Amino acid sequence: MALAAGITVLAGGIELFSSQASGSLFLLADAIHLLAHLGIFLVLLIPPGRLHGASEDLGAVAVLVIVVAIAGWVVWLSLDHLLHPPEELPNPAAMLVALVGLAANTCSALLFRKPAETHFSFRAALAHELSDGGMTLGGLVGAGCIALFGWHWVDPTLSLLIGSW
């Protein structure tokens, strides 16, 4: 769990820095979503015992409330950028930094594979990591569309999808 958390913090930090440098909402949304995994990791650390189910439920609800608030902010930013596009396109080459997030998702999925065989919460976390990887691949396709066609709407639409997810 500590290794997955460390990889996630490193990848999320790199994506946050790159989102500021490139102006990409997609990278910002992906970084925030990636860092929100830390809350899930904390829930996974709740020790088994008599109160495990209730503690896990309470922890999961607390994480969900925080994630929903952050997602609402990302959706609001995305809609604002769709309605009022910035003058400059985000740097599509910088969006390749999302590969760092994909690597973090992949590492966490590999680390969760064994505990997922016996623990439902790890199975759910594994499925979430894999689905996030799919969203990142969609973002990389979007970066290609920005580079090839100069479509302003792709970056905020991708971040809107991540915020909704």
Salt bridges, closest charged atoms under 4 A:
GLU56 OE1 - HIS52 NE2 3.64
ASP80 OD1 - HIS84 ND1 3.20
GLU117 OE1 - LYS114 NZ 3.45
GLU129 OE2 - HIS37 ND1 3.12
ASP132 OD2 - HIS33 NE2 2.92
ASP132 OD2 - HIS37 NE2 2.65
ASP132 OD2 - HIS128 NE2 3.14
